[in-house]
Amino acid sequence: MGTLRDEEPTEVLDVLGRVCPYPLVLTKKKIEKMAAGSLLKVLCDAPASATDSIPKYAEKSKLGFDSVEVKDKGYWELYIKKS
């Protein structure tokens, strides 16, 4: 079985250049509007959001979560699956 990053995202949310708390706030709003089973790919360059607040939100909300740090481009790709 593959990881979430292997699936085609339903939607992509670009929060590059945004600082806390905006990446988390915008991610929450987007997830709320999406249908169950949808996959959201978030592009985020705020370390605190990418490594702490968004993963914690996904875990607390019992959402599927996976992340990839794209070091050469300086951002993370976060994958959140709505259950």
LUMFI-471287 format. One record per residue (C-alpha): residue in one letter; x, y, z negated. Coordinates in steps of 0.05 Angstrom, whole numbers, plus 5000, padded with zeros to 4 digits. Example, Ala and Ser with C-alpha at 12.3 -4.5 7.8 and 13.67 -1.06 7.14 Angstrom:
A524649104844 S527349794857 
END
This chain:
M500050005000 G502650695019 T503051324979 L498551924986 R503952275026 D503051745080 E495751925090 E493152475135 P490853055091 T483753295098 E485954015084 V492454405074 L493054965023 D499055435031 V500855794966 L508055954986 G510356604955 R505056584901 V507056554828 C503556254767 P497856214755 Y495556314828 P497755644858 L493955264804 V487755714808 L487455674884 T488554914882 K482854824832 K478155244874 K479854854937 I479054174904 E472254364875 K469654514945 M472253864976 A468353214982 A470152584942 G475552184977 S478752805008 L486252915007 L489053614996 K496253775015 V498854384977 L505154754999 C508155084938 D514855414923 A513455604850 P517355094808 A512955154746 S506655034787 A509554464829 T512754084772 D508354254713 S501554584718 I498754264781 P501053554764 K498153634693 Y491553884723 A491153284770 E492652794713 K487553124666 S482253134721 K483852404739 L485652584810 G490652204853 F497252574855 D503852524893 S509253034907 V515353114951 E520653644941 V522953905009 K529754154984 D532254415051 K526154875057 G525555054983 Y518554814969 W514354224947 E508853854984 L503653644933 Y498353134951 I491853114910 K486452604923 K479552774899 S476052164870 
END
